C-alpha cells in the first residue's frame, strides 16, 4: 500500500511537470526563448531554478553516498566547495555574466579568444555534461526501480524518456518554472526527513553514538589529499558551470542575477546540511544498503508515507530538471558553438531551434551509454565535475581575472586537462585512489600559464579576423 501511494504521488507530480512542459512549449518561438527563457526570469524563479539545477542526483545520491560511506564530519568538508563557489559568484561573477548575456560559455570565450577556443571549450563541456546527464538517468532509474520493481535498465530508459521530453518541449522556460516548484517541495521534504531522523535516533548525540567510529572523524578514513580530491571538483564546476551562467543570463537584469545568489547560498546550505544528516541516519537505520540509495531507501522504508512521498516526488523532480537542464545546455554547445562555428550557412532562429531539439535526443542516447562505464552516481559525479572543472573553469575564470591569458594558453590548458582526466581515470585506473582532479587541475593551470606567457596576447584586430 505504501509503495502504491508513493508511486502514485511520483506519477502525479511528473504529470504536472509534463503539463508545464506542454504549456512552456507554446511560449517558445525561437532559440532565444528556448535557451534563455526570453530573459524574463525574476528573482524568486531564478533562485529556485539555480537551486534545483544544482541539487540533482549529485546531491540526493552522490553526496548522500559520500555521507553514508564516510560520515557527517567528512561530508562537511566535502560540501564546502559549492557554498564557497556561490559566494564568489555573488562577489565577482553573477552581475558580469548577465551583462555579457551569452547563450553559452564557449560563446563568451569566443569573444575573447576566437573560434578555435570556442570549439575546444564546447567539446569539453559536451563530454562533461553528457556524464552529468547519465548521473541523473542513473538516479531516476534507482527511484523507479525502488517504487515499481522494474529492472534497473528498464527504469533508467523510462527516466531518460521523461528527461528528454521536458528538455525537448519547453526549453529553459519549462525547466525554470518546474525547478521553482520543486525547490519548494524538496525544502519541505528535507526538513521533515531531517527532523524525523534526529527524533528517531535521539538527536545529534544519539546519531553520533550509533555511527561507526571512523564515521565520526573529520577525514572519514580518507587521507587529506584524498578528501581534497572530492572537494575540488564541486568548487571548480560551480565556478564555471554553463548552466549557472545561462541562468544568470536569463535574469531580468544584472542586479536580479546578483541578488538571486543570496537565496541560492541559503538554500544550498540548508539542502546539504539536511542530506548529510539524513544519509548518516540511513547508515544507522539501514546498514549494508547501496550507498547511492541511502536517501531513497530511507524514504520508502523508514519515513512516514506522506513524508516519504514528498521526498521522492521532490527527488524525482530535481533529477529530471537537472537532467534536462544539462541536456539543453550541451545541445546549445553542439548547435551554436561547434556546428555554428564550422558551418558557413546562415540559419534562422527557427531552424536553429529544430536542430537544438534533434541534438537533445542524440545527446540523451550518448549519456545513457556513458553511465554504463561507472559503478555508481558518486563516481560519475566526480569524473564529470573534474572534466568540466579542471578543463574549462581555469580558462573561463582567467577571462575575467587575468588580462595576459591567450588563446594558445587556453587551448593548451583544456587539452591537457582532458588528457590528464581521462588518462588518470581510465588509462591508469586512479593510482593511490586519488581522484583525477588532483592531477588534472595543476597540469591544466600550468599549461594555461606557460602557454599564455610564451605567446603574446592577440590584438583587437587579430581577434576580429578570427571571429
N, C-alpha and C positions, 0 to 999 in steps of 0.2 A: 504493500500500500504506500509506504514512504517513498520508494523508488518511483512509483507511478506519479505521485504528487510532484516530486522534483522534476521528473521528465516532462510532465505537462507544463510546469512553470517555465522550464527552459524553452520548450517549443513555442509557448505563447509569447515569450519575450523575443525570440528570434523572429516570429511572425511580425511583431511590432517593428523590429529593425528593417525587415523586408519592406513593410509598408512605407516606412520613412525613405527607404531607398527608391521606391517607385515614385513617391512624391518629389524627391530631390531630382530624379531623372527629368521631370518636367521643367525644372528650373535651369537645366543645363542647356545652353545654346551654343557654347564654343569651349575651347580648351582653357580659356581664362576662367570661366565658371567652374570647369571640371577640376582644374589643378589648384586654383586659389580661391574658390568659392566667391568669385567676383569681388574679393577684398571687402567683404561685408561683415566679418566676424567681430562681434562685440567682446567686451572683457570677460563676461561670465562664460559664454560659449567657448571662447578661446582658451580660458583656463581649463575648462572641462576637457576639451579635446587634447590639450597638452598632457594632462594627467592620464587620460585614457590611452593615448598613443604610447606613452612611456610605460604604462602599467599593463603589460600584456602577459604572455606566458613567461617572459623573463622574470617577472616579479611573482606571479601566482605559483609558478612551478620552479623556475631556475633559482630564484632567491630562497624560496621555500625549501628546495632541495639542499642548498648550502646550509641553511639554519638547522634542518633536520639532521644533517650529517656532522656538522662541526660545532653546533651550539649557538646560543644567542649572543654571547660576548664577541666571538669572532665575526658574527654576522653584522655587528655594529660597525666594525672596521670595513667589512665587505661593502656595506651600504653607504659609506661616506662619499663615494665618488659622485653620485647623482646630485645630492644637495650642494656640494661644492661647485659642481658644474652649473647648476641653476643660479647660484649666487653670482658666478662670473658672467652668466648671461644677463642678469639684471644690471650689473655694473657696467658692462662693456659691449655686449653684442646685440641684444634684442632690438633696441631702437635703431641701430645701424643697419641691421638686416632688413627691417621694414622700409627704411629709406632707400635701400637698393632695389627692393621689390622684384627679385628674380624668381623665376619658376623653379629653378634647380640650382644646386651648389655648383655643378660644372659650368653653368651659365655665368655665375658670379666669378668663377675662376677665369673664364674666357675673357672677361672684361679686363683683367689684369695681365694675363699671361699668353693669351692666344688660343687658337683652335686645338693644337696638339694636347696641351694640358687639359683642356675641356674633355677630350675624348678619353684620355687615360683616367681622369677622375671618374668619368661616367662608368667605365669598365669596372673599376674598383668598387664603386657603390652598388652596381648591379650584382656583383658577386656577394658582397656583404649582405645586401637586403634580401637576396634570394634565400640565404641561410636563415635570416631572421624570420622570413615568411614560413620556412619549413619548421621553425621553432613553434610558431603559432599553430600550424597544422597538426604537429605532434601533440600540442596541448589540448586542442579541441578534440582530437581523437581520443585522448585519455578521458575527457569528460563524457563523451558519447558512449565510450566503451563501459564506463562505470555505471551509467544510468540506463543503458539499453541492453547491455550484454552482447552487442555486436562485436565481431572480431575487430581488433585494433586497426587492421588495414582498411576494412570497410568504413569504420568510424572516421578515420582520417580522410578518406575520399569524400564522405558526406560533408565533413567540416570544410574541406577545400572548396567544394561547390558553393557553400554559403558565403565564404570569404570572397570568392571570385564574383558572385552576383552583386554584392554590395559595392565592391570596387568598380565593377563594370557599369553599374547603373548610374549612381548619382555623384560619383567622384567625391571631392572634399566636402561638398555640401552635405551629403548623406552621412559621411564619416563624422563631421564636426557635431551635428545635432544628435546622432546616436551616442557619440562619445560623451556629450554633456549629460545626457540622461543616465548613461551607465556610470559616470563618475559619482552621481548622487547615490545610485543603488549600491555600488561597491563600498561606499563610505558606511552606509547602514550595515551592510553585511560584515565588514571587517571589524567595526566597533563592537557589534553584537557577538561575533565569534571570539574576539579578544576578551571580553568580559566573561563569556562562558568558560573559556579555558582557565582563566585565573580563579574563578569561583570554584570550578571543579577540582582544581589542584591545590587550593588553599593559598592563593596569592603567589607573588613572586618567590617568596621563601619556599613554599611547597613545591613549586616548579623546579627551583634550584636543587632542592634536596633529592629529587627523584631523577634528575638527569645524570648520565654517566659523568665521572669525574673529569675526563678530558673535554667534555662539552662546556664546562664551567671555567675554562681558561680563555685568555684573550686571544690565543692563537688557534684554539680548537684542534691542537695537534699538528698544525701546519708550521713549517718554518717561516720566519718573517718574509723571506723572498718569495715563497710560495703564496703567502697571503697577499703580498703586493701584486702578484700576478693575477689575482682575482679583482683587486681594487681598481687597477689602472684601466682595463677595458671599458668599464662603465663610465668613468670620468671622461675618457677620450671620445667615446661615442656621443655622449650628450653634448659635448662642446662643439662637435662638428655635424651632428645629426641633421641630414637634409629634411627630415620630417619636421623637426623643430623650426628650421629656417623657413620652410614653406608655410607653416602656421603663423609665424611672425609676419611673413609677407602678406598673409591673408587678413591681417588685422585691419580694423577701420583706420588706424592711424599709428604712427611711431610710438606715441605715448601709450596707446592701448596695448601695443605689443610689450612694452616695458612693464607696465603695471600688471599684466597677466602673469608674469613670472613670480610675483609675490604669492598669489594663490597656488600656483604650481609648486612652489617650495613648501608651503604649509601642508598641502595635500600629499606631497611626496614623503615628507617626514612621518605623517600620520599613517600612510599606507605601509611604508617599510617597517615602522615600529610594530604595527599590528601583525604583519606577516611573520616577523621574527618570533613573536610570542606564540602565535597560532601554530607555526610549524614546529617550534620547540616543544609545545604542548603535545603535538601529534607524536613526537618521538617517545613521549612517556605513555600516552594513551593507546597508541597503535604502533608498537615496536615491530621491526622487521618487515615493514612495507616498502614499496619502491619510493625512494625519497622524492622523486618528481611529483608524486601524487599525494604528498602529505596534507596539503590544504584541501584537496578534493575529497580524499577518503575521510578526513575528519568531518567534512560537510555531510557526507552520505551516511556515515556510521555513528557519529557521536553527537552532532548538533541537533537541537530540536528541529522538527521537519520544516517549519516555516523559515527559520534562520538558515538551515541548510539549503533550502530552495533559493533564498535570496542570494546566498554566497555563490551558488553555482550559476544562477542566472547572470549575475554580475561578472563572474569569471568568464563565462561564455561570451558575453557581450564585449568585454575588454579584449579577449583574444581575437575575436572576429574583427573588431575595428582596428586593432593593431596590425593584424594581418593584411587587411585591405588598404590600410594607410601605406604600408611598405610596398605592397604591390603597385599601388597608384604612383608612388614616388619613383620607383625603379622603372616603371613603364615610361614615365616622363623623361627619364635619363636616356632610355633607348631611342625614343622617338625624337626628342628635341636635341639631345646632345650628341648622340652617335649617328643616327640616320640623318638628322637635320644637318650635321656638320659635314658629312660625307656626300650628301646628295646636293646637286645644284638645282633641283626642281623647286619651284615655288609651290607652297601648299597653302590652301585656305585653312582657316581655323577649324572649319567643319571637317575637312579631310584629316587634319591632324587629330581631331577627336576620335574619328573612326580608327585610325592607326593606333592610338593610345589604348583603346578598348581591345583591339585584337592582340596587342602586345601583352596586356594583362593576362590573357588566357595562356599564352605561351610561357610566361614567367611563372605562373602558378604551377604548371606541369613540371618545370625545372626545379622549383622549390620542393615539390613533393619528392623528387628523386634525391636531392641533396640531403634531405633529412635521414635517408636510409644509411648514410655513412657514419652517423653518430649514435652513441648508445643512449643518450638522454638529453633532456632540454638544457641542463646546465652546460654540458659540453658544446652544444650548438651555440648557446648564448656567448660563451667566452670566445669561441672561434670567430663568430660573426662580428662581435664588438671589436675584437682585435683587428680583423680585416678592414674595418672602417676606421677605427681609432688610430691605429698605427700607420695606416696608409694614407688616409685623406686628411685627418684632423691637423697634423703638423703643418702641411702646406696651406690649409684653409686659414688657420689662425695666423700664420705668417702674413697672409694677405692683409689682415687688419693691423698687425703689430710690428712688422719688420719691412721697412722700405727697400732694403738691399736684396730681398729674395728675388730669384729669377725663374724663368720657365725651365731652364736646364736643371736648377736645383729641385724644383717641384717634381719633374719627371723622374729624376734620379731617386728622389725620396719615395715616390709612390711605387716605382718598380722594385726598389729594394725592399720595401715593406711587404709587397705581395709575395715576392720570392721567399723572404725570411719567414713569413707566417705559414705559407703552405709547406715549405721545406721542413720547418720545425715540427709542425703538426703531423704531417703525413709521411714525409721522407725520413725523418729521424725519430718519429713517434715520441715526441716530448721527453727528451732526456731530463733526468733529475726530477721528473714530474713538475717541471716548470711550464707554466702557460706561455704560449708563443709571444705574448706582448713583451715579456722581459727581454727578448732578443730582438724582436721586430721593431719596437719603438726606438731604442737607442740607435740602431742601424739606420732607420728611416730619418731620424733627426740629423744624424751625422752626414748622411748623403745630401740632405737639404742644405745644410750649412756649407759643406765643401763645394757642392755643385753651384751654389749661388755665389760663393766667393771667387771661384775660378773663372766664371763668365760674367761679364759686365751686364748690368740691367739694361733692358731694351728701352729705346727712346719711344716717345709718344708716336712718332711717325712709323717706326717699325711695328708697334702694336697695331696701328691702323691697317697696315698692309696685311698682317697675318690674320686679322679679323675678317 
